[in-house]
Amino acid sequence: MIQRSGLRWNLSHGLMWWLPIWGEHLLAGGIAGVSVDLILFPLDTIKTRLQSPQGFTKAGGFCGIYSGVPSTAIGSFPNAAAFFITYEYVKYFLRPYSPSYLTPVTHMMASSAAELVACLIRVPSEVVKQRAQVSPSVPTFQVFSSILREEGVHGLYRGYKSTVLREIPFSLVQFPVWEYLKALWARKQDHAVNSWQSAVCGAFAGGFAAAVTTPLDVAKTRIMLAKTGSKIATGKVLPALYEIWRKQGVPGLWC
């Protein structure tokens, strides 16, 4: 009875500790994701059109740079919330088993697990968004309906593997760099970093990670935009990278 009571107290105490944190990361992660995605959406549209196989001008150029924004607006909050909840929970779970010198490994494992979960929400939203971005005259809902009609639910997850293969390396670079920069800055000033300092660290880490993983991002875009039945539409990353290199050379992998 004592052991059961102790176990019950530990579980309830753990839940009481975790629930406020869970809600905090749900709200903070969701709001941050929506804010970033909507503010930077025009730049994302330009990037998608630059990476599209038909070229920037034929994909829409600078016209309709908010095409596909409904997909992002719907998927951004649950996607970001799922990522940060998983990220913080895995960090919390692994912390007792990780000595300080393995902290970067903990961040890598947490971010990788978070990407696997978040991509379940992100990929359907991304497929609809990118196809709408390169077809600015077609409404987003019509793009969504067309995918379901021609490819079924499976079509919404075309590019899941390529997205994971891009996002995990991105997070493996970004989050350890972000955490390291925050810790370094905190040591220099003898107190924890504030919001704007964390944002500066995150911007540097994200930019560096994006530069490193650009070829994988180009492959992901080509797979999501490929015509149904084509070789690239099968979702295999290496053939997609080879096809880009064959037609556009090394510069094509970094567009």
Number of C-alpha atoms within 10 A of each C-alpha: 6 7 8 9 10 11 12 12 12 12 12 12 11 11 13 11 11 14 11 11 15 18 13 15 22 20 18 16 22 22 17 14 22 20 15 11 19 17 10 10 18 18 14 17 27 20 16 25 27 20 25 25 16 13 14 17 12 12 23 21 17 13 14 16 19 18 24 28 22 18 21 21 16 12 21 26 24 20 25 28 26 24 28 25 24 24 23 18 17 19 19 14 12 16 15 8 10 14 10 10 8 11 17 18 14 23 26 21 19 25 29 24 17 26 28 21 18 22 22 15 19 25 23 22 24 25 27 27 26 26 25 28 31 28 19 18 12 14 14 22 14 12 19 20 13 14 19 14 11 10 14 12 12 10 20 19 22 23 27 22 17 23 26 21 18 22 24 20 19 26 26 19 22 25 22 19 21 22 18 16 20 21 16 14 17 16 12 11 9 9 10 15 19 10 9 9 15 18 14 14 22 19 14 15 22 19 12 15 20 20 12 15 20 16 22 25 24 26 29 28 25 25 28 30 24 19 12 15 8 10 14 23 19 17 23 16 23 13 14 24 21 14 17 21 15 11 9 12 12 13 10 17 19 15 16
